């Protein structure tokens, strides 16, 4: 399949279930790390596999590197291959959190060099509301060959961000809610605030309240004040919801890079 958009409708997915599409359930809850998999085991889109944010889409937490360090590419590639994903496979990811976790897989696949990936518009709720089939049957493992080709230019670390702080050519985007950006509230990390010089674009603005992507024109308008910046670096609390903003940037025709460790990495040095 060629020229697949970054976000597809439930109708499109339903019409392509029998084709070379691998569906991945990415539901997760930061408040209850077991909830996503429990929901998946109870009911999911027919044929969907499951990837867990903590176990599959991140590597173990260390002193630095943030709360959700990027997973080991070789290990993730093995898991993708066991789902039947090859270089020719279209992957459709979904969640029930306005792209918060599906976008992490979307970004990771592109980081691994796999461009054939989309997010399901409206998530699992949209699929259910349309009356499309769900199941509790877990699909069997498959045998495939997934060869990662790392796009290292799409990610930066703390040292890179620090070196760019005074550059007029670089814009640093904080993707968290406004009160966390302003340091008024910090429910997770040990220190409140934001990286000096960062501007705030909350990730929830990318979709409407039901989790549907706002139009490409709205995405372009959202970024118009920084669209001409030579380099845009995006972070959040731990490198997860920043991927929703990176999706928004791509839809708007703008390139961005992920500061993977994000605020949880930055504040670990303070």
Buried (B, 14 or more C-beta within 10 A) or exposed (E): EEEBEBBBBBEBBBEBBEEEBBBBBBBBBBEEEEEBBEBBEEEBBBBBBBBBBBEBBBBEBEEBBBBBBBBEBEEBBEBBBBBBBBEEBBBBBBBBBBBBBBBBBBBBBBBBBBEBBBBBBBBBBBBBEEEBEBEEEEBEEEEBEBEBEEEEEBBBEBEEBEEBEEEEEBBBBBBBBEEBBBEEEBEEBEEBBBBEBBEBBBBBBBBEEEBBBBEBEBBBEBBEEBBEBEBBBBBBBBBBBBBBBBBBBBBBEBEBBBBBBBBBBBBBEE
